[in-house]
Amino acid sequence: MKIGYARVSTRDQNLELQLDALTQAGCTLIYQEKASGALAARVELDKLLAQLRPGDTVYIYKLDRLGRSLKHLLDLVADLQRREVGLVSLTDAINTNSAQGRLVLNLFASLAEFERELTRERTFAGLAAARARGRVGGRKPGLSEEAQRTALAAETLYRAQQLSTDDMARSLRISKATFYKYLRHRGVPLTPHRKAEEQVAPTTI
């Protein structure tokens, strides 16, 4: 059974875009919620999770509609997989019923753990040493913290060599030109066929 979940964060936002997409995807039942993503309790989501059966598939418009955080999202996906329930995100090119979809989510999980390790390692002494070398905050200049995380995700997906460039960029919700910009920022060497692909990619973001 295809079951949809749609959520907006305030009373002023409209659910119609999500509802139309979920209906077109073939969902026969759609749970609707107007609640902040930061809230621990979401009544409609709890109702959805309670009535799932093995073989069902949960459809969402995009991943940030489901989880409060990356950790919460990954915990939910792990619970769904234990219960033999699939997850499809319509705008993130993710389908846990497919090998590629599971790969992307596993990479996200690895990135989350990697980021936690980096946070623990950023001691005062390490930051002081970075500043002494002229690098404020101990990270490369030019990208925000959010962009740094996306660049790390882009590198991980690229090195896995399981998805096309279009699919990798789409899963990160960035343009192909930005995807290559992030790879260059992280000093990732391009394989020959990727270099040819980059030459025809736009040079502006």
N, C-alpha and C positions, 0 to 999 in steps of 0.2 A: 504494500500500500504506500502511495506517495502522500506524505503529510508535510504541509508547509508551515513555516513559522515566520511571521513578519513583526518587526518591532521598530517603533520610532521613539525618540528619547523625550519628547515633550508633547503636550496637548496641542501645540500649534502646528506640528508636522503632520504630513498626509501619508497615509499608508497605501494609497492607490497604486503607485508605481510598483511597489513590492507585490501587492495582491495581484495585479495584472500579470506580472512575470511568473508568479507561482501558479496561477491558474493556467497560463499558457504552457507551463511545464507539465501539466497534467495532475496537479495536486487535487485530490478529492476531498481533503479536509485541511483547513488552514486556521491556525491559531494566531490571533492578533493581540499585540501588546503595545501599550503606550507607557513606557517606563524608562528611566535612566539606565544606561549600560552599567553604571557603577553600583546599582542596587543589588544586594545579595539575593533578595527574594523577588522572583518574577512568577506571578501566579499562573499565567497562561503557559509559560515554558514548563513549569512543574507539571501542569495537566498533560501537556504533550508527552513529556518523558514518562509519566505514569502509565500511559495507555499504549506505548510502543510494544510491538511484538517482533520476534525474529523474522527477517525478510522484509521488514518495512524500510523505507528510505525517507530521511528528513531532508526537506528542501529549504534553503534560505536564499535570500537575495545576494547577500555577501557575508563574509565571515564575521565582521564586526557587529552584525545584528544578533549573533548568538552568544558569544563569550564576553564576560566582563573584562577579561584580560587574556593575554596569550596563554598563560598557565591554565586559567579557567576553561578556555576553549579546548586546549589539548586534553584536559581531564574529561571534558564532556565527550570528545571524540573517542577517547580510550574506553569510556563507559559504553558508548554506542557500539563500538567494535566488539566488546565482550558480550553484548546482547545480540550480536549479529544483525545490527541495524546500520544501514549506510547513511552517508551524509553527502549532499550535493550543494555546492555554492555556485549559483548561476553566473555570477560575474567574476569569480576568481579562478576559473578553470580547474576546480577541485571536485573530484568525485571519489570518495573512499571505496567505492565498489570497483575502481580500476587501480592497476598497479601504479600508474603515474600520479594519481590523486593521493594515494597513500605515501608515495615518495615525497611529494611536496610537503605534506603535513609532518612527516618524520623529519624533514630538513628543518621545518619551523621549530620542532621540538628540540632538535640539536642546537639550533641557534639560540633558543631561550636558555638552555643550560650553559652554553658557551658564554652568553652575556652575563649570566649570574657569576660565573667563574671570573670573568674580567672585572666585574664590580668588586668582588672580594679581594682581587689583587691590586686594586688602585689605592694603595696605602699612601699616607702623607709623604713618606720618603720617596716613593716612586714618582709622585707628581712633582715634588721639589726637584728631583733629578731632571725631569722632562723640562721644567721651566728653566733650569740652568743651561739647557741646550737650546733655549730660545723658543720652545714650543709651549704655548699657553694651554693649560689643562691636560697636557699629555696626549693629545690626539692631533691628527693632521688637520691643518686649517682648510677652510673652503667649504666644508659641509656641516650642516647642523647635526645634532646627536641623532635625530630621527633618520636623516639621510645616511649617516654613518651605518646605522643598523640595516637600512635597506641595501646599502652597498655590500655589506657583509653577506646578506641573504642572496644578492645577485651573484657574488663570487661563489658561494656554496652551490647554488643551482647550476652555474656555468661549469664548475669543475665536475659535477655529477654526470654531465653530458647525457641526460635522459630526456630532455625536453628541447623543443625548437626555441630559437631566440624569441619569436613572437609569443609563445606560450609562457616562457620565463618572465618576459616583461609584463604580460597580462596578469600573471599570478601575483606580481608585486605591485600592480596598478601604476606602472610608469611607462613612458614611451621607450621605444627601442633605442633612440638616441641617448636618453638618460641612462638606460641599462649599460650601454657601452661606456658612457662617461664614468659611471661608478666602477666598472672594471678597470679602466685606465687609472682612476684615482687609487685603487688598491694594488696597482702594479701587476695585474693578472695578464700573463702572456696569452695572446689569441692563437688558437690553432689555425692552420692555413685556410680551411673552408670558412671559419668564422671571420678571418681577416677580409676575405672576399665579400662576405655579407656586410661587414662594417663599412666597406667602401661605398656601398650603395645606400647605407643608412643616412638619414639627415644628420647634419653636423650641429644643428641648433636644437635647443630643448624647447 
